[in-house]
């Protein structure tokens, strides 16, 4: 699976959420970090989306990025 690197600022804009909130999600739920360039951290876009989705629908956020990957795979429609 191709991972899309994204900063907190970019993710917040796409999700239409405040940056501090998305940063809190990434910290609290240990969002998957892909790389760091200087002080800028790039996260996995789909991982942050999954965290946001679970919070939005009031469901438990899986504790690890791997478990969130499994959740996304289970939610994908069969081809």
Backbone torsions as a table, in degrees:
resi	resn	phi	psi	omega
1	UNK	NA	131.6	178.1
2	UNK	-78.9	127.6	179.2
3	UNK	-98.3	136.7	179.6
4	UNK	-100.1	112.1	178.5
5	UNK	-71.9	138.7	-179.1
6	UNK	-149.7	144.2	176.2
7	UNK	-83.5	166.0	177.0
8	UNK	-60.5	-42.2	-179.1
9	UNK	-61.6	-44.7	179.6
10	UNK	-66.0	-42.1	179.7
11	UNK	-63.9	-42.3	179.7
12	UNK	-61.1	-40.9	178.9
13	UNK	-64.5	-46.5	180.0
14	UNK	-64.1	-38.3	-178.1
15	UNK	-84.3	-7.8	-177.3
16	UNK	57.1	46.4	178.9
17	UNK	-127.7	155.7	176.7
18	UNK	-65.6	143.4	179.4
19	UNK	-54.2	-46.2	-178.9
20	UNK	-59.1	-33.2	179.1
21	UNK	-66.9	-46.5	-179.6
22	UNK	-66.3	-37.5	176.6
23	UNK	-62.7	-39.8	177.7
24	UNK	-63.0	-44.3	177.2
25	UNK	-57.3	-48.9	-176.9
26	UNK	-60.1	-38.3	179.8
27	UNK	-75.2	-51.5	-175.7
28	UNK	-61.7	-41.9	-175.4
29	UNK	-101.8	12.1	178.2
30	UNK	51.6	59.7	178.1
31	UNK	-56.1	146.5	-177.3
32	UNK	-68.2	117.7	176.1
33	UNK	-89.3	129.4	-179.2
34	UNK	-96.3	-41.2	178.2
35	UNK	-164.3	167.1	177.8
36	UNK	-133.9	128.2	178.0
37	UNK	-122.0	108.7	-173.3
38	UNK	64.1	-123.5	177.9
39	UNK	-95.6	-4.1	-176.7
40	UNK	-87.9	125.0	178.9
41	UNK	-104.0	135.0	177.1
42	UNK	-108.4	127.7	-179.6
43	UNK	-106.1	166.4	175.0
44	UNK	-79.0	117.1	-177.3
45	UNK	-56.3	-47.6	-177.6
46	UNK	-65.0	-32.4	177.8
47	UNK	-66.2	-45.2	178.0
48	UNK	-64.1	-38.1	177.1
49	UNK	-61.7	-41.8	-179.2
50	UNK	-65.4	-41.5	176.6
51	UNK	-59.6	-48.9	179.6
52	UNK	-60.8	-40.0	-179.9
53	UNK	-62.0	-48.7	-177.6
54	UNK	-62.1	-41.4	178.7
55	UNK	-65.1	-44.2	-177.6
56	UNK	-60.8	-39.9	-178.2
57	UNK	-91.0	2.0	176.0
58	UNK	76.3	25.4	179.2
59	UNK	-103.6	159.1	178.1
60	UNK	-63.0	137.4	175.8
61	UNK	-86.9	122.3	177.0
62	UNK	-55.5	139.4	-171.7
63	UNK	-71.2	-19.1	-178.0
64	UNK	-126.5	154.4	176.7
65	UNK	-57.5	-35.6	-179.6
66	UNK	-65.2	-40.6	178.0
67	UNK	-68.3	-33.2	176.0
68	UNK	-69.4	-34.5	173.9
69	UNK	-60.0	-44.7	179.8
70	UNK	-63.1	-40.5	178.5
71	UNK	-61.7	-46.8	179.0
72	UNK	-60.5	-41.6	179.9
73	UNK	-62.9	-39.1	-179.6
74	UNK	-70.1	-27.4	-178.4
75	UNK	-85.1	-16.2	-179.0
76	UNK	-65.9	136.3	176.4
77	UNK	-68.3	145.6	178.6
78	UNK	-67.5	138.7	-178.3
79	UNK	-84.7	NA	NA
